């Protein structure tokens, strides 16, 4: 009966190839925690009043860290935010007569966003500081 000899280098190479091939890098999309439908309560400092409406947050197809916030400031306009961990940043964006800029953070199912809106009127510009609380439902 003939015995087979296995080449130790070949076995080591095969094991190494199997080990490296099984190691796929899993990347978690931080935006997943933000995506959803929300009930929003906003407080306007200048007007000293509250507003209540619905909004949603969706992933943007343009950038891996970008989200779209629908019906921002209860205007039916969408703004873009950048997600970094549990933080969201809204870079200055002008849509119609509104310019938005702010930042926020996520805790459990609640996002709190502090932002400023400049409302350009023909005779003047009104600046409003807003605190928005987004509660996921």
N, C-alpha and C positions, 0 to 999 in steps of 0.2 A: 504494500500500500504506500502510495506516495503522499508525503506531507507537504502542505503549502506553507510557504514563508510569506509573511506580510511585510511590506516595506514600512518601517516606522515613520519615515518622512512623509509617505503618502497618507498614512493614517492621521498624522498630525495636521497635515494640510487640509484634509477632508473635515476634521473636527473644527479647525479654525474657520473654514468657509461656512460651515453650518452655524457656528456661533455668531459670526459677524453678519450673516444673512438674516438671522433671527432678530437682530437688534435694530428695529425701526424706531426712529425718533418720533415720539408722540408730541405734537404741539397743541397745547390747549389754547383755544380762542377766548381771550379775556372778554370779548364782547358778548359771549353767550349769557353771562350773568345779567347784562343790561337789556337784552332783547325781550320784548313782551308788550303787553297792553297795560296802560296805566290810568288811574284816576289822579287828577292833578289839582292841588290846592296852591294858588299863588297869592302872595301878599305883596301889595304895591305900597312902598313907603311914601312916595310923593302924594298919592291919592288917598292913602290910609284906608285901603279897602281890600277885600278878598275877591278872588274869582275861582270858579270851579269848572273843570272841563275834562275831556278825555284826550289821551295822546297814545302814541305807540313809538317804540324804538326798534329799528331794524338795522341789520348789517348792511353796510355799503359795499357794493361790488368794486368800488374804485381802489380802496386801500384796506390793508389787513387790520388796521387799528381804528377804522372810522365807522361811525354809526350815523343813522339818519333819525332825527327826532321829528315826528310829524305833529302838525297843529301847534307849533311852538307859540307861546304867548297868546294862545287861543285865536290865532290869526289865519289858520288853514295853511300857513307856510311851513315848509320843512327846513330845519337847520342841520348842519353837520357838526358832530362832536368827535373828539379823539379820545379813545379809551386807553388808560395806562393803569393797569391793575384795577383798583376799586375807584379810581378817579376818572372824571370826564372833563374835558376842556373844550370850550366853545370859542374858537378863534373868531375875531371880528368878521361879521357877515352882514352885508346890506341886501335886503330883500324889500322891494317896493320902497315905502317911506320909513322902514324900520332898519336899524342897525343893532345887532345883538352881539354881546360878548360876555363870557362868564366861565364858571367852573363849578364842579360839583363832586359828590362822592356817593358811593353805594354802600348801604349797610342792610344786610338781609334782603328784604323785598322793597326797600325804600331808597329812592335817590333824592338827594337834596341838592338843588342847583341854585347858586347865587349868580345873578347876572344883571347887566345893565342894558336897557333898551333906549336908544335915541330915536325919537319920533320926529321926523323932519316935516314941518308944516311950512306953508308958503311964507309966513311971516316970522316964524321962530322954530327952534328945535326944543322939544321937551325931553328931559332925561328922567328916566324912572329906574329906580333900584328895585329889584324883584327877588323874592325868595320863593322858589317853587319846590313843592314836595310831591314827588311822583310815587304813588303807591301801586305796586303791581297787583293785578287781579287776574 
